[in-house]
Amino acid sequence: MRIDGRDYRTIWLDDDGRRVHVIDQTLLPHRLETRLLSNAVEAGRAIADMIVRGAPLIGVTGAYGLALAVADDDADSAIEAAHADLLATRPTASNLRWALDRMRAIVLAAPRGERRALAYAEASRIAEEDVAACAAIGEHGAAIIREMASRKGRRLNILTHCNAGWLATVDWGTALAPIYKAVRAGVDLHVWVDETRPRNQGASLTAFELLGEGVPHTVIADNTGGHLMQHGLVDMCIVGSDRTTRTGDVCNKIGTYLKALAAKDNGVPFYVALPSPTIDWSVRDGLAEIPIEERSADEVSFVQGRAPDGSVTQVRISPDETP
């Protein structure tokens, strides 16, 4: 996807065929910088610290992280240890376990000495599969958007929560892929972007993406969505998913449930866009069985902003609150 007219992916292999580049999403939208991951520990830290985020991208980063581990030590015990360490970084996203389990099975089945090349090939295959899946989500979703736009005969207003765009995947995104495909096909639409507390992925990342693609959008406070729906200003909602159960329970960024309730109450179609690795077929009851990540309270009590000299600073907000 585009930033300042240039096409990017969120993750790619270095020219040396070993190390991995990722966009540092903690710095967006203020600065565009990349990180070079040289080993599995750095890959795990990138996931845990949300340098990369979004269930599909977490899975791909985990896959490359295991490849980095194999490059350092292709013994069974080292691979098992790296698998466990990477899996512990973000327990909610099912894509991470799916990718790591797939990588482990492929690598351990091969003789030592062949594992490194096989690991990198499989990680790259997982990345390309993600791009293809997200593009397909975009085509399917864009057809729904085009049909609704034709029926209503006016600009559509679509509400999204958090960031489920290309920054959350390798490319295209999940919830935003249909929007990108529809806009490129000439559909007139506007996106309401929830700021998405406490980390502001909507205001910082989704708005950044939409600006790069030239999609009309407005950033709104998280609790504005219900009001907009009451007044007929939302035609549909599209969100992503960190994990979806076999019965359709959707685990996503905090606040998704409230948007779904408001949409149901106001008769607004509510769509969840996700690739198949996000479905956890082993889980039936999302409330009872999906582990919910408890992140640092600093994500609520600290925010980023601009100092008078233009530098990025932190402002302490009181009282403290734990999500």
PyMOL commands that set and color helices and strands:
alter all, ss='L'
color gray80, all
select helices_A, chain A and resi 40-48+55-72+76-87+94-108+115-152+166-168+177-184+201-213+222-230+256-265+276-278+286-289+298-301
alter helices_A, ss='H'
color red, helices_A
select strands_A, chain A and resi 2-3+6-7+11-13+20-23+34-37+156-160+189-194+217-220+236-239+243-245+250-251+270-272+279-280+302-306+312-316
alter strands_A, ss='S'
color yellow, strands_A
deselect
rebuild
show_as cartoon
